[in-house]
Amino acid sequence: MTTDQLSYLVFGIVIVLALVFDLGLLSKKETEISIKKAFYQAVFWVGLALAFFGFLWYEYGQAPALEYLSAYLMEKSLSIDNIFVFILIFTYFRIGSTHIARALLWGILMAIVFRVIFIAVGLVLVERFNWLLYVFGAFLLYTGVKIFSAKEEDQFDPAASPVYKVINRVFPIIHEDVGGKFSVIRNGKRFYTNLFVVVVMLSFTDIVFALDSIPAVFAIVTDSPQRNLIIYTSNIFAVLGLRSLFFVLKGAVNRFSYLQQGIAIVLVFIGAKMLIPLVYKGFHMPVTISLLVILVCLGGSILYSIQVAKRKPNENDLI
């Protein structure tokens, strides 16, 4: 067995055992997950991701391990932005709090399947058409500028989503949350519930975010022989922690109001990094610099958001 095969085997075993433990033993069906419990679960998933980082360092050395960590942090930060959209979807469709965990579980598992397909297609295309990396770079640059300049009125509207409109046309929908069921039979005809709509929308919403995140990871993980392994594992570890992170962050949406700008700066940086070789041939940026930029931008935007959120009540008291 080669080292790569061993790494995939270890990753697969860890994920299966973790899913059994986290989703089976720690999560009871149709119960609301408390913030305390969600926090412990979030720490559990982050701990697993960091343990795999240690495994990669031991097996492959510093550079691949740091590329994995950079890719994981990039995916994790974008997944936090994803969570804010999830909150809007659950609020709009008025899903009962005891059913949210199950909807997230199915939505995230479907999202993982779609991401694996996206990554596989992307790897094949990049290997055959290397110039696509420059297209990815231009796309990330454009996306970063667009995200940075986005206004509050541009906030995601579930009702205006093309996915929601297609679901309404294709499936007979009753706009109710019927005891956590995905479908019900009425007058001999099967109807699909709001919970079904939400699961489908969660999956496709993640696909939209993957259009940003997967090219970003391709930029971070460039010449490493373990590129495929790093891209797959960093993506899946980041997505698997989404459910617990949702319950941790759902009451603190307004506390991270400037995270979007931090993510935008990182995307612009990564996009520019991908485009520089068009001008300077042979350009190579050490992964430590990429990791440092990601940490500073994301950490700085989170700290600044918290400081601004703390000042707001004081400012309101003076009015």
CORPETA-V250885 format. One record per residue. N is the residue number from 1. RES is the residue in one letter. SS is DSSP state (@ for helix, = for strand, . for the rest). PHI is phi in degrees with one decimal (999 if undefined). Layout:
BEGIN
N,RES,SS,PHI + N,RES,SS,PHI
END
This chain:
BEGIN
1,M,.,999 + 2,T,.,-75.6 + 3,T,@,-63.2 + 4,D,@,-63.4 + 5,Q,@,-62.5 + 6,L,@,-62.3 + 7,S,@,-64.2 + 8,Y,@,-63.3 + 9,L,@,-64.9 + 10,V,@,-60.5 + 11,F,@,-59.7 + 12,G,@,-61.7 + 13,I,@,-63.1 + 14,V,@,-60.7 + 15,I,@,-65.0 + 16,V,@,-62.1 + 17,L,@,-63.3 + 18,A,@,-65.7 + 19,L,@,-64.0 + 20,V,@,-61.8 + 21,F,@,-69.4 + 22,D,@,-73.7 + 23,L,@,-87.6 + 24,G,@,-93.6 + 25,L,@,-84.7 + 26,L,.,-88.9 + 27,S,.,-122.1 + 28,K,.,-85.9 + 29,K,.,-66.4 + 30,E,.,56.2 + 31,T,.,-126.0 + 32,E,.,-85.7 + 33,I,.,-86.1 + 34,S,.,-72.3 + 35,I,@,-63.0 + 36,K,@,-62.6 + 37,K,@,-65.2 + 38,A,@,-62.8 + 39,F,@,-62.6 + 40,Y,@,-63.3 + 41,Q,@,-67.4 + 42,A,@,-63.3 + 43,V,@,-62.0 + 44,F,@,-58.7 + 45,W,@,-69.5 + 46,V,@,-65.0 + 47,G,@,-60.8 + 48,L,@,-63.8 + 49,A,@,-62.0 + 50,L,@,-72.2 + 51,A,@,-64.8 + 52,F,@,-67.9 + 53,F,@,-58.3 + 54,G,@,-64.1 + 55,F,@,-63.4 + 56,L,@,-63.7 + 57,W,@,-62.1 + 58,Y,@,-65.2 + 59,E,@,-82.3 + 60,Y,@,-118.6 + 61,G,.,105.0 + 62,Q,@,-67.5 + 63,A,@,-60.0 + 64,P,@,-61.4 + 65,A,@,-64.7 + 66,L,@,-69.6 + 67,E,@,-63.6 + 68,Y,@,-60.1 + 69,L,@,-63.3 + 70,S,@,-62.3 + 71,A,@,-64.3 + 72,Y,@,-63.5 + 73,L,@,-63.8 + 74,M,@,-62.8 + 75,E,@,-64.4 + 76,K,@,-65.0 + 77,S,@,-65.6 + 78,L,@,-68.8 + 79,S,@,-70.1 + 80,I,@,-64.8 + 81,D,@,-61.6 + 82,N,@,-60.6 + 83,I,@,-61.5 + 84,F,@,-62.2 + 85,V,@,-70.1 + 86,F,@,-56.8 + 87,I,@,-60.5 + 88,L,@,-62.0 + 89,I,@,-65.5 + 90,F,@,-64.0 + 91,T,@,-66.6 + 92,Y,@,-63.2 + 93,F,@,-90.2 + 94,R,.,52.3 + 95,I,.,-79.3 + 96,G,.,-59.8 + 97,S,.,-60.4 + 98,T,.,-76.8 + 99,H,.,-104.4 + 100,I,@,-64.3 + 101,A,@,-59.4 + 102,R,@,-67.6 + 103,A,@,-62.1 + 104,L,@,-63.5 + 105,L,@,-58.0 + 106,W,@,-66.8 + 107,G,@,-62.1 + 108,I,@,-71.6 + 109,L,@,-62.3 + 110,M,@,-64.9 + 111,A,@,-63.2 + 112,I,@,-63.3 + 113,V,@,-59.3 + 114,F,@,-63.1 + 115,R,@,-66.0 + 116,V,@,-59.0 + 117,I,@,-63.8 + 118,F,@,-58.5 + 119,I,@,-64.7 + 120,A,@,-59.6 + 121,V,@,-64.3 + 122,G,@,-61.8 + 123,L,@,-63.1 + 124,V,@,-63.9 + 125,L,@,-64.2 + 126,V,@,-66.8 + 127,E,@,-65.7 + 128,R,@,-86.4 + 129,F,.,-127.4 + 130,N,.,-61.1 + 131,W,.,-64.2 + 132,L,@,-62.1 + 133,L,@,-61.9 + 134,Y,@,-70.4 + 135,V,@,-64.3 + 136,F,@,-59.2 + 137,G,@,-62.3 + 138,A,@,-63.5 + 139,F,@,-64.8 + 140,L,@,-65.9 + 141,L,@,-61.8 + 142,Y,@,-62.1 + 143,T,@,-63.8 + 144,G,@,-60.4 + 145,V,@,-64.1 + 146,K,@,-65.0 + 147,I,@,-65.1 + 148,F,@,-62.4 + 149,S,.,-94.6 + 150,A,.,-65.0 + 151,K,.,-107.6 + 152,E,@,-60.3 + 153,E,@,-71.2 + 154,D,@,-86.8 + 155,Q,.,-58.2 + 156,F,.,-57.0 + 157,D,.,-116.3 + 158,P,@,-54.7 + 159,A,@,-66.0 + 160,A,@,-91.4 + 161,S,.,-66.7 + 162,P,@,-59.0 + 163,V,@,-62.0 + 164,Y,@,-62.9 + 165,K,@,-65.9 + 166,V,@,-66.2 + 167,I,@,-58.1 + 168,N,@,-63.9 + 169,R,@,-79.5 + 170,V,@,-84.1 + 171,F,.,-111.4 + 172,P,.,-75.2 + 173,I,=,-109.9 + 174,I,.,-110.0 + 175,H,.,-83.4 + 176,E,.,-141.2 + 177,D,.,-102.8 + 178,V,.,-88.7 + 179,G,.,56.2 + 180,G,.,79.3 + 181,K,.,-88.9 + 182,F,.,-83.7 + 183,S,=,-152.0 + 184,V,=,-139.1 + 185,I,=,-109.0 + 186,R,=,-131.2 + 187,N,.,54.3 + 188,G,.,77.4 + 189,K,=,-121.1 + 190,R,=,-85.0 + 191,F,=,-120.4 + 192,Y,=,-102.7 + 193,T,.,-96.8 + 194,N,@,-61.0 + 195,L,@,-63.8 + 196,F,@,-62.6 + 197,V,@,-58.9 + 198,V,@,-63.2 + 199,V,@,-60.0 + 200,V,@,-63.5 + 201,M,@,-67.2 + 202,L,@,-61.0 + 203,S,@,-63.5 + 204,F,@,-76.3 + 205,T,@,-63.6 + 206,D,@,-64.8 + 207,I,@,-61.7 + 208,V,@,-60.0 + 209,F,@,-68.3 + 210,A,@,-65.0 + 211,L,@,-62.3 + 212,D,@,-89.0 + 213,S,@,-71.6 + 214,I,@,-67.1 + 215,P,@,-59.1 + 216,A,@,-62.8 + 217,V,@,-68.0 + 218,F,@,-60.5 + 219,A,@,-74.9 + 220,I,@,-71.7 + 221,V,.,-98.2 + 222,T,.,-100.3 + 223,D,.,-99.2 + 224,S,.,-67.4 + 225,P,.,-62.3 + 226,Q,.,-97.0 + 227,R,@,-54.6 + 228,N,@,-60.0 + 229,L,@,-60.1 + 230,I,@,-65.6 + 231,I,@,-64.8 + 232,Y,@,-62.7 + 233,T,@,-68.1 + 234,S,@,-64.5 + 235,N,@,-63.9 + 236,I,@,-68.1 + 237,F,@,-60.9 + 238,A,@,-65.8 + 239,V,@,-72.2 + 240,L,@,-63.6 + 241,G,.,-84.5 + 242,L,@,-64.1 + 243,R,@,-63.6 + 244,S,@,-66.9 + 245,L,@,-64.6 + 246,F,@,-57.2 + 247,F,@,-72.1 + 248,V,@,-72.6 + 249,L,@,-95.5 + 250,K,.,-61.8 + 251,G,.,-94.5 + 252,A,.,-129.0 + 253,V,@,-57.5 + 254,N,@,-74.1 + 255,R,@,-78.9 + 256,F,@,-120.4 + 257,S,.,-66.9 + 258,Y,.,-105.4 + 259,L,@,-61.7 + 260,Q,@,-57.2 + 261,Q,@,-67.9 + 262,G,@,-62.9 + 263,I,@,-62.7 + 264,A,@,-60.4 + 265,I,@,-64.1 + 266,V,@,-63.4 + 267,L,@,-63.5 + 268,V,@,-63.3 + 269,F,@,-60.2 + 270,I,@,-67.7 + 271,G,@,-60.9 + 272,A,@,-64.3 + 273,K,@,-60.6 + 274,M,@,-73.7 + 275,L,@,-91.2 + 276,I,@,-56.1 + 277,P,.,-59.4 + 278,L,.,-65.3 + 279,V,.,-98.1 + 280,Y,.,-112.7 + 281,K,.,-65.0 + 282,G,.,80.1 + 283,F,.,-63.8 + 284,H,.,-142.6 + 285,M,.,-104.9 + 286,P,.,-58.1 + 287,V,@,-63.3 + 288,T,@,-64.5 + 289,I,@,-68.9 + 290,S,@,-59.1 + 291,L,@,-62.2 + 292,L,@,-64.5 + 293,V,@,-61.5 + 294,I,@,-61.1 + 295,L,@,-63.6 + 296,V,@,-66.2 + 297,C,@,-66.4 + 298,L,@,-72.3 + 299,G,@,-62.8 + 300,G,@,-64.3 + 301,S,@,-67.6 + 302,I,@,-68.1 + 303,L,@,-63.1 + 304,Y,@,-64.7 + 305,S,@,-61.4 + 306,I,@,-64.3 + 307,Q,@,-63.3 + 308,V,@,-64.7 + 309,A,@,-64.3 + 310,K,@,-70.5 + 311,R,@,-74.2 + 312,K,@,-56.6 + 313,P,@,-60.6 + 314,N,@,-65.8 + 315,E,@,-67.5 + 316,N,@,-68.2 + 317,D,@,-66.7 + 318,L,@,-79.0 + 319,I,.,-80.6
END
